[in-house]
Amino acid sequence: VVERRISIDEVLAAQENGSLKEIFGTGTAAVISPVGSLHYQGRDCLINNGNTGELSQKLFDEIQAIQYGAKEDPYGWVTRL
C-alpha cells in the first residue's frame, strides 16, 4: 500500500488503461464511501461499473464490525461510554 497524492490526470489514465480497480473515501463518520463515478471537465468516468469494490467492502465490513463490537478492537479505537 502506498499513500500519496495523485492527480486527476493519473486517475483518468488508469481508468482508460484498465488499471483502476476502485476508488473510495474514508473518514470518521463516513467509514468507507465507494466512488461509483467521476465527472471532470465534461468527461464521465465510471469506476468498477458503479459497483462497490472488493477492497472497499472488506474495509467497510472490518471497521463496522470493530465499531459495533462484533470483532475485537486491536487498535484501541473504541471507547465504551
Residue pairs with C-beta under 8 A, 6 or more apart in sequence:
8 38
8 40
11 20
11 23
11 38
11 45
12 38
12 40
12 43
12 45
14 20
15 45
15 46
15 47
20 47
21 48
21 53
21 55
22 34
22 35
22 47
22 48
22 52
22 53
22 54
22 55
22 56
23 34
23 35
23 38
23 47
24 32
24 33
24 34
24 35
24 53
24 55
24 56
24 59
25 32
25 33
25 35
26 32
26 33
26 59
27 33
31 60
31 63
31 64
31 67
32 56
32 59
32 60
32 63
34 48
34 51
34 52
34 53
34 56
35 47
36 46
36 47
36 48
36 50
36 51
37 44
37 45
37 46
37 47
37 50
38 44
38 45
38 47
39 45
52 60
62 71
65 71
66 72
66 73
66 75
66 77
66 78
67 78
69 78
